[in-house]
Amino acid sequence: MRQKKLVWHIFPSFLAAILLCIAAVTWYASASIQDFFLAHVEADLIARAGLIRARVERLLAAPSELRSFCVQVGRESKTRITVISSDGSVLADSTERPESMENHLTRPEIVTALAGGHGQSLRFSRTLNESMLYAAIPIRHADAADASTVYAVLRLAVPVTAIDRALAEIQMRIGIGSIVVIAVAGLLVLLLARRISRPFEGMKQNAENFARGDFSRKMLMSLADAVPLEVASLAASMDRMAEMLDDKITAIETHRKQLDTVFSSMIEAVIAIDKDERVIGINAAAGRLLGVEAGAAPGKYLQVVVRNIELQVQIGRVLSTGEPVENEIVFRDREGEKLLQVRIVSLHDGRAQEVGALAVINDVTKLRRLETIRRDFVANVSHELRTPITSIRGYVETLLDGALDNREVAISFLQTVLRQSERLNAIIDDLLALSRIEQGARAGGIELREGPLAMVLEAAVETCRIEAERAGVGIVVDCPEGILAPMNDTLLEQAIVNLVVNAVRYSRSGDVVTVAAALGAGEGGTPQVTISVRDTGCGIAPQHLPRLFERFYRSDQARSRAEGGTGLGLAIVKHIVQAHGGRIDVRSQEGVGSEFIITLEGRKA
Ligand code: ADP
């Protein structure tokens, strides 16, 4: 719809009203003036007829004289004079020859006059070819006995074109006046429209400010003093509305900010999706978990943002059924595989209409891995403990069954029992050591004191020396003097011992194990020290490397057991190194040898 300006709403009605008024006045005035003129002229004609009636009456008997009288009087008074007999034939006429004129009996003025009255008529004369006003009076014999009998009619007529002309002139003046009036009225309307619409212009400006969220300028204040009451009360209403809006928007904004804070500081990953599966919002945790830039995701389709069919299927189900869903899904990305626990519920708007879905996602990869480790650990401990116990029980039963009688066999059996119980002892020692380190680390960390590294390495190697010599393996220590590291020397020594024992165990006779330390720089240039225990033994197959530091994990079951290993050595090493805030890495090649590298904080003395 095309909107018109206010002036175009007012002006046409104004114009119509003015034109109607002028037309009515003109019509009424014209009619009155015409009536007045005609009445005046008619009265004048009747009066003039009355003046000459006596002469005409006298001349009725002498037609030729009557005719010349009519012609003469008619010329002098600029009036057409006609005398008609009672049978309608024209006796005399001031302008025409009576013989050529038709019978006048039916003319209205004649009919009235013959009946004894004053007849008059306004009509177009075909004889003279113009509009004429006729007035007729009866002529009676004044002295005759039948004085009421009309035997002739005297008719006077004047053309009314003069009246018409006068009227046309009056109408033209009224027309010119009308144009002036309309122009003035137009100007007034323009001014009026301007006056009415000016406050609205200001209010429109203000309303646009309101729409932009700027409620600082009050409408009523910014209006001029002389505005109409209706405009002022409209402005006041709009100010009230703006105040309410401002309050509502502020409340919503506060609420939204609080929600935003909650949303972004949540540890759980949260994604909100609309009905078309477009992302409404995604928090920072979700961005991190799913490898998505959280700020750029809103408005995009979920399948574009997160490429995971399972998640899409679950969300699709919630969107179609409205029922909440809880499930675990596998998510693969560049970093590998993650196990995600997803809880999806449908999202409702203020009118309880379903508008999308909300997914809360937890990364349970670590949790599930820990659960598996714990389960495996319990199974492993039971298994590790059961093996020596079963063995001990078997030998003791055999002894009781009679083998005790054979002293030699009995001694060999008892030696095995002793070995197995030592093994049990070793396992329990290692388990206790592990739990002590773990507990120490959990209860605020173990106590670290800065000390020279060389001493710890020497002491560790010394502990292993006898076993190494027995295996025919040499040990070389390469540690520059003056390296200081914050450490718990007892624990660190145990870690090095475990590594050296392993290196000796898995070396061949004649091999050499190297224990070396060096200063270096870590990320960001922090000084650090690396301790490496390197052997040239059997090495470890690559598939075992990731799990090597788990409890009871062995790359070579048979050999480890035969060598008296508990499978806990490296787990202990890892925990000790972690308690020092360090890192342990392994490099190994089957048949070539292995190298275990501990990285700790450290510096030169
Ligand atoms: P274990 O007591 O059996 O030695 P560890 O936890 O110390 O247990 O070691 C775990 C496994 O790692 C061992 O069973 C062994 O198979 C492997 N391993 C450890 N150190 C070495 C090494 N230096 N050379 C080859 N294999 C090794």
Boltz pocket constraint, residues with backbone or C-beta under 6 A from the ligand:
constraints:
  - pocket:
      binder: B
      contacts: [[A, 498], [A, 499], [A, 502], [A, 503], [A, 506], [A, 535], [A, 537], [A, 538], [A, 539], [A, 540], [A, 548], [A, 550], [A, 553], [A, 554], [A, 555], [A, 556], [A, 557], [A, 560], [A, 561], [A, 564], [A, 565], [A, 566], [A, 567], [A, 568], [A, 569], [A, 570], [A, 571], [A, 594]]
      max_distance: 6.0
